[in-house]
């Protein structure tokens, strides 16, 4: 049976919320989870929940933890028995198919890169983040922060990673791929992005629709939007900030609009929760994915509570179904030969 | 008396909405405007509005127009009598202090660069765009799209331009300047942005608060957020898209939430218009500014109607009050000497 490793010590609410989330995922999806971290603490939570004898929940002891404020690279090298390193080893050895890692993105990327290892031919792994779109579906932004040094080849690899994910995990038949840029014309943009457009236009292995402006990232016209980790991270976090500003302004409207607005706000609230807040809430999506490594890795927000962890493990189950890294390795060979056959 | 040049032929609704906006601005703020464009068309509109004898409204004939879909550089060189080129010349000659340019951003940047000319020492002009923030004020994003080729020195110049604008036009006593980056630590980011952080930290002429993550651009903690034109443009347009998605989801909540939500939405609507929609609406702000040139230039959205033009002319009046380019030229000298005295 496929096993999912979960770093039980990662994030602001570890280990309690992580373990509770794992229990919910096991109940809801029948997955087999391996909780990596302090055995005593994890056992205690399982006992409290009467889950200590659940055969689908394993504990794998790890004595150390990498904190949110530590330098990821240094900490990873120093703390050989950190829960996230041990979790990565379980994926590398093949015992687990996917690692769910709440907490520091930097630590997760390092664990993926050094602990699990790159797919041969992939220069830098990339983070794929699902965004809500106007069609009620998801648009995948890649790279949203793994590598801040963009080269034209990186964009090509990110496009390939995003394409394979959209097709084989998200089951989109003909994924539409666009390159994030400041104009639609192919000659627009920074020198790297202009060169990337040329490279993407010349290859025949994956379909490419051209440049996407920021305005159209979330309209649903594109399934995958390709960018570098610097731009992707800034955009993603700016979007988070915009969401915060919007909520603040809705609250202000209710507060300052008199009795009429107060009643209106009270009446509208449940619908806004259902149709707006939920769509914007990262905890519904589970997390982002590190792609380009020899196994699955799901990066969860540091403030993830049990519901977010449950959903991340559901996503891990979907990822585990496909041998994504093998498909990626095959696709890489095709793109090198500029092979037109579908990948 | 200070005169403001207005490209009456720019944007989707020219010349009618531009001329109507100018009339409103003259009525509301007592400014003197010079409408640049087709004399016959402009005269006709003024006559219809009974404003043909208004001494504060002048017409300066220009026989050509640069369209939204033309290549800005080529069109500018070819069409010597285009309204935007003639408007730029009026600023260059000193007859007008500021040019208000609705329509293509590319054409406006070209007109500023070639028609008005750079301030000596400024390598590339930059676009400053006001964003709404959570404190109910504005945060200025610079560069939001003038130059897509970032060098570390460009960030320093953008910081200086933003600082001078915030202090002398927006009248913020101690403007807080941050550098848009993917983390708060000074070593984070792309090579160019890391180098820019070092450069900004070492200079003593303008105050620098360090890196800002995307999430905190609109919290109001910073008055000026410095970035390159590629990132700035993508972020700005992504924010526009997020606003669109957000409105769509509010509408969906009202539609799908049953009778309760419909009544709630109807009751809340006026307050949302007043406190949310207005705050997000570019037409309330007037436009973005091209800084680093020897005169004022306000770039308005291509879809600007009379209200947006009226507000852009109001902003132009504020800009015209200060000799911004002279202050910038002085500040440039100070920053070259790493002078600690206030600029």
Interface residues (C-beta under 8 A of the other chain):
Chain A: X132 X133 X134 X145 X148 X149 X150 X180 X181 X182 X188 X189 X190 X191 X193 X213 X214 X215 X216 X217 X218 X219 X227 X228 X229 X230 X231 X233 X234 X235 X236 X237 X238 X239 X240 X241 X242 X243 X244 X245 X246 X248 X249 X250 X252 X253 X254 X256 X257 X258 X260 X261 X263 X264 X265 X266 X267 X268 X269 X270 X271 X272 X274 X275 X276 X279 X280
Chain B: X132 X133 X134 X145 X148 X149 X150 X180 X181 X182 X188 X189 X190 X191 X193 X213 X214 X215 X216 X217 X218 X219 X227 X228 X229 X230 X231 X233 X234 X235 X236 X237 X238 X239 X240 X241 X242 X243 X244 X245 X246 X248 X249 X250 X252 X253 X254 X256 X257 X258 X260 X261 X263 X264 X265 X266 X267 X268 X269 X270 X271 X272 X274 X275 X276 X279 X280
